[in-house]
Protein backbone atom coordinates (compact mmCIF):
# COMPACT_ATOMS: atom_id res chain seq x y z
CA UNK A 1 0.00 0.00 0.00
CA UNK A 2 1.35 3.41 -0.95
CA UNK A 3 1.72 6.20 1.58
CA UNK A 4 -0.03 8.39 -0.99
CA UNK A 5 -3.30 7.59 0.82
CA UNK A 6 -2.16 10.12 3.43
CA UNK A 7 -1.60 12.86 0.84
CA UNK A 8 -4.14 15.66 0.60
CA UNK A 9 -2.97 17.49 -2.51
CA UNK A 10 -5.72 19.70 -3.90
CA UNK A 11 -7.83 19.43 -0.77
CA UNK A 12 -8.95 22.39 1.33
CA UNK A 13 -9.15 22.26 5.13
CA UNK A 14 -10.58 24.71 7.65
CA UNK A 15 -9.14 24.41 11.16
CA UNK A 16 -10.86 26.52 13.80
CA UNK A 17 -8.77 27.95 16.62
CA UNK A 18 -5.59 27.29 14.65
CA UNK A 19 -3.37 30.27 15.40
CA UNK A 20 -1.66 28.45 18.29
CA UNK A 21 -1.47 25.23 20.28
CA UNK A 22 -2.91 21.99 18.97
CA UNK A 23 -4.83 23.77 16.21
CA UNK A 24 -1.64 25.28 14.83
CA UNK A 25 0.13 21.90 14.96
CA UNK A 26 -2.73 20.21 13.11
CA UNK A 27 -2.91 22.95 10.47
CA UNK A 28 0.85 22.64 9.97
CA UNK A 29 0.55 18.87 9.51
CA UNK A 30 -2.26 19.21 6.96
CA UNK A 31 -0.38 21.83 4.97
CA UNK A 32 2.67 19.58 4.98
CA UNK A 33 0.90 16.99 2.84
CA UNK A 34 -0.41 19.40 0.24
CA UNK A 35 -3.58 20.76 1.81
CA UNK A 36 -4.64 24.36 1.36
CA UNK A 37 -5.43 25.44 4.91
CA UNK A 38 -7.68 28.14 6.33
CA UNK A 39 -6.31 29.42 9.63
CA UNK A 40 -9.01 30.72 11.94
CA UNK A 41 -8.82 32.76 15.12
CA UNK A 42 -10.87 35.48 16.76
CA UNK A 43 -7.91 37.81 16.20
CA UNK A 44 -7.03 38.65 12.61
CA UNK A 45 -3.42 39.41 13.47
CA UNK A 46 -2.81 36.07 15.17
CA UNK A 47 -4.39 34.18 12.28
CA UNK A 48 -2.33 36.06 9.72
CA UNK A 49 0.96 35.38 11.49
CA UNK A 50 0.19 31.67 11.75
CA UNK A 51 -0.94 31.43 8.13
CA UNK A 52 2.21 33.16 6.91
CA UNK A 53 4.49 30.91 8.96
CA UNK A 54 2.78 27.75 7.70
CA UNK A 55 2.88 28.89 4.07
CA UNK A 56 6.58 29.66 4.33
CA UNK A 57 7.47 26.34 5.95
CA UNK A 58 5.33 24.06 3.77
CA UNK A 59 4.81 25.86 0.46
CA UNK A 60 1.08 25.21 0.69
CA UNK A 61 -1.57 27.88 0.23
CA UNK A 62 -2.98 29.34 3.43
CA UNK A 63 -5.69 31.85 4.20
CA UNK A 64 -6.22 33.69 7.48
CA UNK A 65 -9.84 34.33 8.43
CA UNK A 66 -10.91 35.91 11.70
CA UNK A 67 -14.24 34.74 13.11
CA UNK A 68 -15.93 34.04 16.41
CA UNK A 69 -17.16 30.50 15.80
CA UNK A 70 -19.78 30.75 18.53
CA UNK A 71 -21.71 33.20 16.33
CA UNK A 72 -23.80 31.71 13.52
CA UNK A 73 -23.46 34.65 11.14
CA UNK A 74 -19.67 34.68 11.52
CA UNK A 75 -19.45 30.94 10.94
CA UNK A 76 -21.55 31.21 7.78
CA UNK A 77 -19.28 34.01 6.55
CA UNK A 78 -16.24 31.87 7.34
CA UNK A 79 -17.54 29.06 5.14
CA UNK A 80 -18.51 31.46 2.34
CA UNK A 81 -15.10 33.13 2.36
CA UNK A 82 -13.34 29.76 2.27
CA UNK A 83 -15.40 28.72 -0.74
CA UNK A 84 -14.83 32.07 -2.45
CA UNK A 85 -11.07 31.70 -2.06
CA UNK A 86 -10.66 28.02 -2.93
CA UNK A 87 -13.89 26.89 -4.57
CA UNK A 88 -14.24 23.91 -2.26
CA UNK A 89 -14.01 22.74 1.34
CA UNK A 90 -13.07 19.13 2.01
CA UNK A 91 -12.02 18.98 5.65
CA UNK A 92 -13.32 20.78 8.72
CA UNK A 93 -11.46 20.45 12.01
CA UNK A 94 -13.55 21.82 14.89
CA UNK A 95 -10.75 22.60 17.29
CA UNK A 96 -11.38 26.01 18.91
CA UNK A 97 -11.32 25.55 22.66
CA UNK A 98 -10.85 26.90 26.15
CA UNK A 99 -10.34 25.46 29.60
CA UNK A 100 -11.89 25.82 33.05
CA UNK A 101 -10.66 24.15 36.24
CA UNK A 102 -13.17 24.66 39.05
CA UNK A 103 -15.44 22.59 41.30
CA UNK A 104 -19.00 22.63 39.97
CA UNK A 105 -20.34 24.80 42.80
CA UNK A 106 -17.82 27.53 41.90
CA UNK A 107 -18.75 27.62 38.19
CA UNK A 108 -20.84 30.67 37.33
CA UNK A 109 -23.70 30.63 34.84
CA UNK A 110 -21.59 32.74 32.49
CA UNK A 111 -18.61 30.39 32.68
CA UNK A 112 -20.77 27.33 32.06
CA UNK A 113 -22.43 28.96 29.04
CA UNK A 114 -19.10 30.10 27.63
CA UNK A 115 -17.72 26.56 27.77
CA UNK A 116 -20.77 25.02 26.13
CA UNK A 117 -20.85 27.73 23.46
CA UNK A 118 -17.25 27.31 22.35
CA UNK A 119 -16.80 23.57 22.85
CA UNK A 120 -20.20 22.32 21.64
CA UNK A 121 -22.27 25.06 20.00
CA UNK A 122 -19.38 26.18 17.75
CA UNK A 123 -18.84 22.70 16.21
CA UNK A 124 -22.60 22.43 15.70
CA UNK A 125 -22.63 25.76 13.86
CA UNK A 126 -19.65 24.84 11.69
CA UNK A 127 -21.10 21.45 10.82
CA UNK A 128 -24.48 22.94 9.97
CA UNK A 129 -22.93 25.64 7.79
CA UNK A 130 -20.69 23.30 5.81
CA UNK A 131 -23.23 20.48 5.37
CA UNK A 132 -24.86 21.69 2.12
CA UNK A 133 -21.51 22.03 0.36
CA UNK A 134 -20.11 18.67 1.46
CA UNK A 135 -23.37 16.92 0.63
CA UNK A 136 -23.40 18.46 -2.85
CA UNK A 137 -19.79 17.38 -3.36
CA UNK A 138 -20.49 13.85 -2.12
CA UNK A 139 -17.38 14.02 0.02
CA UNK A 140 -16.19 15.42 3.34
CA UNK A 141 -14.07 14.83 6.39
CA UNK A 142 -15.29 16.37 9.65
CA UNK A 143 -13.01 16.02 12.64
CA UNK A 144 -14.34 17.17 16.00
CA UNK A 145 -11.59 17.71 18.55
CA UNK A 146 -13.01 16.33 21.78
CA UNK A 147 -10.84 15.07 24.63
CA UNK A 148 -9.97 11.95 26.55
CA UNK A 149 -12.01 13.51 29.39
CA UNK A 150 -14.98 13.60 27.06
CA UNK A 151 -14.84 9.82 27.56
CA UNK A 152 -13.81 9.59 31.23
CA UNK A 153 -14.40 12.02 34.04
CA UNK A 154 -11.94 14.23 35.89
CA UNK A 155 -12.67 16.16 39.07
CA UNK A 156 -12.86 19.92 38.78
CA UNK A 157 -13.63 19.82 35.06
CA UNK A 158 -17.42 19.42 34.97
CA UNK A 159 -18.12 22.11 32.37
CA UNK A 160 -15.31 20.96 30.09
CA UNK A 161 -16.06 17.24 30.38
CA UNK A 162 -19.76 17.79 29.75
CA UNK A 163 -19.18 19.78 26.58
CA UNK A 164 -16.55 17.39 25.23
CA UNK A 165 -18.75 14.39 25.98
CA UNK A 166 -21.60 16.08 24.15
CA UNK A 167 -19.29 16.64 21.18
CA UNK A 168 -18.62 12.91 20.97
CA UNK A 169 -22.36 12.26 20.79
CA UNK A 170 -22.77 14.95 18.12
CA UNK A 171 -19.99 13.21 16.19
CA UNK A 172 -21.70 9.82 16.34
CA UNK A 173 -25.08 11.20 15.34
CA UNK A 174 -23.74 13.19 12.38
CA UNK A 175 -21.75 10.16 11.24
CA UNK A 176 -25.05 8.29 10.89
CA UNK A 177 -26.85 11.18 9.20
CA UNK A 178 -24.10 11.99 6.71
CA UNK A 179 -22.73 8.56 5.79
CA UNK A 180 -25.03 8.31 2.73
CA UNK A 181 -23.39 11.48 1.36
CA UNK A 182 -19.82 10.25 1.52
CA UNK A 183 -19.01 12.40 4.56
CA UNK A 184 -17.16 10.87 7.50
CA UNK A 185 -17.40 12.40 10.97
CA UNK A 186 -14.94 11.35 13.66
CA UNK A 187 -13.71 12.66 16.99
CA UNK A 188 -10.08 13.17 17.89
CA UNK A 189 -9.58 12.85 21.64
CA UNK A 190 -6.25 14.20 22.85
CA UNK A 191 -4.96 13.64 26.35
CA UNK A 192 -2.57 15.93 28.23
CA UNK A 193 -0.57 17.96 25.71
CA UNK A 194 1.95 20.67 26.46
CA UNK A 195 0.24 23.80 25.17
CA UNK A 196 -0.40 27.33 26.37
CA UNK A 197 -3.81 26.24 27.70
CA UNK A 198 -2.13 23.55 29.79
CA UNK A 199 0.58 25.81 31.19
CA UNK A 200 -1.19 26.50 34.54
CA UNK A 201 -1.43 22.76 35.22
CA UNK A 202 2.13 22.11 34.11
CA UNK A 203 3.48 24.93 36.29
CA UNK A 204 1.68 23.76 39.43
CA UNK A 205 3.84 20.99 40.98
CA UNK A 206 0.95 19.15 42.63
CA UNK A 207 -1.27 19.21 39.53
CA UNK A 208 1.61 18.30 37.25
CA UNK A 209 2.51 15.31 39.42
CA UNK A 210 -1.13 14.18 39.56
CA UNK A 211 -1.30 14.19 35.76
CA UNK A 212 2.07 12.57 35.10
CA UNK A 213 1.27 9.77 37.56
CA UNK A 214 -1.75 8.85 35.42
CA UNK A 215 0.02 8.77 32.05
CA UNK A 216 1.65 5.39 31.39
CA UNK A 217 4.14 7.03 29.02
CA UNK A 218 5.09 9.35 31.87
CA UNK A 219 5.09 12.69 30.07
CA UNK A 220 2.97 15.37 28.45
CA UNK A 221 2.42 15.03 24.72
CA UNK A 222 4.08 17.38 22.25
CA UNK A 223 1.63 19.07 19.82
CA UNK A 224 3.50 17.62 16.82
CA UNK A 225 2.54 14.15 18.08
CA UNK A 226 -1.02 14.75 16.86
CA UNK A 227 0.17 15.01 13.24
CA UNK A 228 -0.29 11.32 12.44
CA UNK A 229 -3.77 11.21 13.92
CA UNK A 230 -5.06 14.28 12.11
CA UNK A 231 -3.62 13.17 8.77
CA UNK A 232 -5.20 9.75 9.19
CA UNK A 233 -8.64 11.18 9.92
CA UNK A 234 -8.46 13.81 7.16
CA UNK A 235 -7.18 11.52 4.42
CA UNK A 236 -8.32 8.49 2.48
CA UNK A 237 -6.45 6.34 4.99
CA UNK A 238 -9.57 6.52 7.20
CA UNK A 239 -12.14 6.10 4.42
CA UNK A 240 -13.97 3.25 6.22
CA UNK A 241 -14.03 4.94 9.62
CA UNK A 242 -16.87 7.15 10.81
CA UNK A 243 -18.52 7.84 14.15
CA UNK A 244 -15.36 6.82 15.98
CA UNK A 245 -13.12 8.35 18.64
CA UNK A 246 -9.39 8.29 18.05
CA UNK A 247 -7.73 8.73 21.44
CA UNK A 248 -4.15 10.03 21.71
CA UNK A 249 -3.49 10.28 25.44
CA UNK A 250 -0.24 8.55 26.37
CA UNK A 251 -2.26 5.62 27.71
CA UNK A 252 -4.37 7.50 30.33
CA UNK A 253 -7.70 5.90 29.37
CA UNK A 254 -6.18 2.41 29.13
CA UNK A 255 -5.93 2.23 32.92
Secondary structure, DSSP 8 states (H G I E B T S, - for coil): --GGGG--TT-EEEETT-SSHHHHHHHHHHHTTT-EEEEEESSHHHHHHHHHHHHHHH---EEEEE--TTSHHHHHHHHHHHHHHHS---EEEE-------B-GGG--HHHHHHHHIIIIIHHHHHHHHHHHHHHHHT-EEEEEE--GGGTS--TTBHHHHHHHHHHHHHHHHHHHHHGGGTEEEEEEEE-SB-STTTHHHHHSHHHHHHHHTT-TT-S-B-GGGGHHHHHHHHSGGGTT--S-EEEESTTGGG-
